[in-house]
């Protein structure tokens, strides 16, 4: 069984929205995700990338 996320659902939703909002300011989506992850204190950019990909599927 997977461990529950240490990040609240609202933080995950906010982070995904922020990536979409700031994406035009960066050369790549990865750079935008890296900036947002750093700003919000998300452990790794890969974590945020997973949330963004999951949001696209949903």
C-alpha positions as CSV (number, residue, x, y, z in Angstrom):
1,X,0.0,0.0,0.0
2,X,1.3,3.4,-1.0
3,X,2.1,6.0,1.7
4,X,-0.2,9.0,1.8
5,X,1.2,12.1,0.2
6,X,2.8,14.6,2.5
7,X,1.4,17.3,0.2
8,X,-2.2,18.4,0.7
9,X,-4.5,18.1,-2.3
10,X,-4.9,21.9,-2.5
11,X,-1.2,22.4,-2.8
12,X,-1.0,19.9,-5.6
13,X,-3.9,21.6,-7.5
14,X,-2.3,25.0,-6.9
15,X,1.1,23.8,-8.2
16,X,-0.4,22.4,-11.4
17,X,-2.3,25.7,-12.0
18,X,0.9,27.7,-11.4
19,X,2.8,25.6,-13.9
20,X,0.2,26.4,-16.6
21,X,0.2,30.1,-15.7
22,X,4.0,30.6,-15.7
23,X,4.8,28.3,-18.6
24,X,5.0,31.1,-21.2
25,X,7.7,32.8,-19.1
26,X,10.1,29.8,-19.5
27,X,11.8,28.1,-22.4
28,X,10.6,24.7,-21.4
29,X,7.8,23.1,-19.3
30,X,10.5,21.5,-17.2
31,X,12.0,24.9,-16.3
32,X,8.5,26.2,-15.3
33,X,8.0,23.1,-13.2
34,X,11.4,23.5,-11.6
35,X,10.6,27.1,-10.7
36,X,7.2,26.3,-9.2
37,X,8.5,23.4,-7.3
38,X,11.2,25.5,-5.8
39,X,8.8,28.4,-4.9
40,X,6.3,26.1,-3.2
41,X,8.9,23.9,-1.4
42,X,8.0,20.7,-3.3
43,X,10.8,18.2,-2.7
44,X,11.6,17.4,-6.4
45,X,10.6,18.6,-9.8
46,X,9.7,15.1,-10.8
47,X,7.0,15.0,-8.1
48,X,5.4,18.1,-9.7
49,X,5.8,16.6,-13.2
50,X,3.8,13.6,-12.1
51,X,1.0,15.8,-10.8
52,X,0.9,17.8,-14.0
53,X,0.8,14.5,-16.1
54,X,-2.0,13.1,-13.8
55,X,-4.0,16.3,-14.2
56,X,-3.8,16.0,-18.0
57,X,-5.2,12.5,-17.8
58,X,-8.1,13.4,-15.5
